[in-house]
Amino acid sequence: MEEKHRTDNLKWDEYFMGIASLSALRSKDPSTQVGACIVDANHKVVSIGYNGMPRGVDDDQIPWGHGEGLESKYLYVCHAEFNAILNTRDGSALAGCTIYVTLFPCNECAKAIVQTGIKEIIYLDDKYHDHVEEQASRKILDMAGVKYRRYEGRIVHFDVQ
């Protein structure tokens, strides 16, 4: 009798969300770690990113808390989607791609996604769903015809010691 191939292997969505989730583990943010993976129509990874400080900015010199004004991390951190877009070697390669992200994109990242021609967002969590930034994000994405959907596959866990 001939042996059959495995059928419990990762599906494409599970594989790419797993890459996004693994990328999130690179983030030094103590409260929210986000990862992103951009994939083309041929299931090839185009770029990855995670939320963190801009290149050359000392992570220890910037506040990581939710403070006010210049003491807020939000003025400094680059979001995972933004980093994945900027990490792409060829920006024109993003047209028609799908981005897998562990947290639904804010309005600023939505603008970057639209501008680069990414056509679909698959997100894991939407914990800021009712915030004005995410409401604006959905409005931008809807107007631009960018599809988005919640990830529904298995969650790939990484045992990090």
Salt bridges, closest charged atoms under 4 A:
ASP8 OD1 - ARG6 NE 2.93
ASP13 OD2 - ARG149 NH2 2.83
GLU14 OE1 - ARG154 NH2 3.05
ASP29 OD2 - LYS73 NZ 2.77
ASP59 OD2 - LYS28 NZ 2.77
GLU108 OE2 - LYS111 NZ 2.96
GLU120 OE2 - ARG149 NE 3.06
ASP126 OD2 - HIS129 ND1 2.71
